């Protein structure tokens, strides 16, 4: 059982791989912590490297508190990163973009820890089953020798096919394109839009993402349709269903997470914030269609 102890925040080391924080979520979390306390301790390793809990740390900093409760795990390297990814995947506030990126990175980490989980290694084991010889691997076999997609599906509650589809999206997305659309909820929180972007070559991904970012197109698919050879000029749709769907999805996930952690606390304020965000999205769409 991992120990829990109070650790000075200034002693916790935060690696660059930890995703940035959302100021609005930090403020909301700080208000919740002030009211009901910290429900889940931050996770660190024995050298005080952060494994999970960046938003909780920032909330404590916003409150002016100097120390935070931490679970101390005996994990290092890839095992620590895998634990951090798994904790993030369990949280409802991840955008679709963050989710597919986390799955893609989880595959890299998992197969780095367990080379025998790779598809070719599993095929080789199956082929050699009859002669009693099992090819060795550079690392230990994963639990039940499951392939990554099977193990992740059982952990996340998704189907194997869904996991495979989302990994494919995460692996295909270009880093520069991702940076451009990361703060555009209509794209970052819409799997269909991300899938459309991922199908493009990296150079085209960057061009399309830049157009959407600059509000020169309301969606990836609209931007592609307006490219030479992309299907001709697309008519403006006065009903921005894709954007509204993305915003409402984000709102529902946030409210669900809020309700599960502390029912009814700051519920109306959080709901109002997302409604305003939905209205702002409609305004952005209207500006884009007038260009």
Steps between C-alpha positions, in 0.01 A plus 500: 500500500658832395563748777329840511689797636497879490767628261613862441381599154835663421665157539283329238669470159275543196625354173426674170297204376219586743229679308434865570223616727163660425473818713121471526525142624771595747281774646196270519708229664648749747149606607402136543811420705437803719144374564536122531873436513727298272314182403791331318863541601761596241721210386880528503792259495759459773714776345203742511446490122135571418310202358146641511324807643622811316162679526477422871844649560410816307176527701698485824736768368199719411373455856839601635558167671858378526467123545278233345411140586683252276493127439859385466547212257810294436489566126756644261543557128243344269304341786449842657393648166257212442343564841464872417337427164258252656390750765437764233300254288275430795408866532198635311640843415740387227416637156478254212837629380667445837336158520628369166845644568506331841402166342770530234765577761367223727560252217862615465560476874316170546679328212828643626439335835354181350648423155314167502171693474576617145284346232792334318625346827153361574477355148842339545390342830187364336697349212747331736236369742494157340872427529530606865746780424404852600713781355658710771461877525714783629252576776257326731173377361198723582210374710342199327720572195230728361560726204497869585157566349345213699661606828401864447143411403454304822651784703301785342171318434519573126478241224824374344394649167441845653839491671668405172321779310595763758863386513517527121374858521746591775795349316414669169451855630781743423650681799486847344139449391410380850651815654285713269166337581556401863303803626225477236231292677300438182796299368688388811184356656352342188631155403355516149687824434824359642460188284455718191814696588700182570425364152692785339878506436688700770551804276129514419411452866701811587338705221146395592559549873632851434185588301272378778707676765471828306120453467533475122308171512246380760629142500768266366260349251393843376865604461578183304197552276620852418853383408578455127382150412327469834148472366427860406373794700287385789182690572478670835287306746293736716470228765843432649411156634861382527600789724193477720544126535863545608418772753207309646713188527762695689233647725350160577838347587592786729165494676518123536847520655386781731193308609694181574768672705278738699130505398338841452811698603541799265280318248319805365816706461668221303193450282477871428864513399448231238183658365694824447771300327239347268368847414853623427548205267187596306632855467833368367314291244296800389816707454658220296201469263502876434863495377 
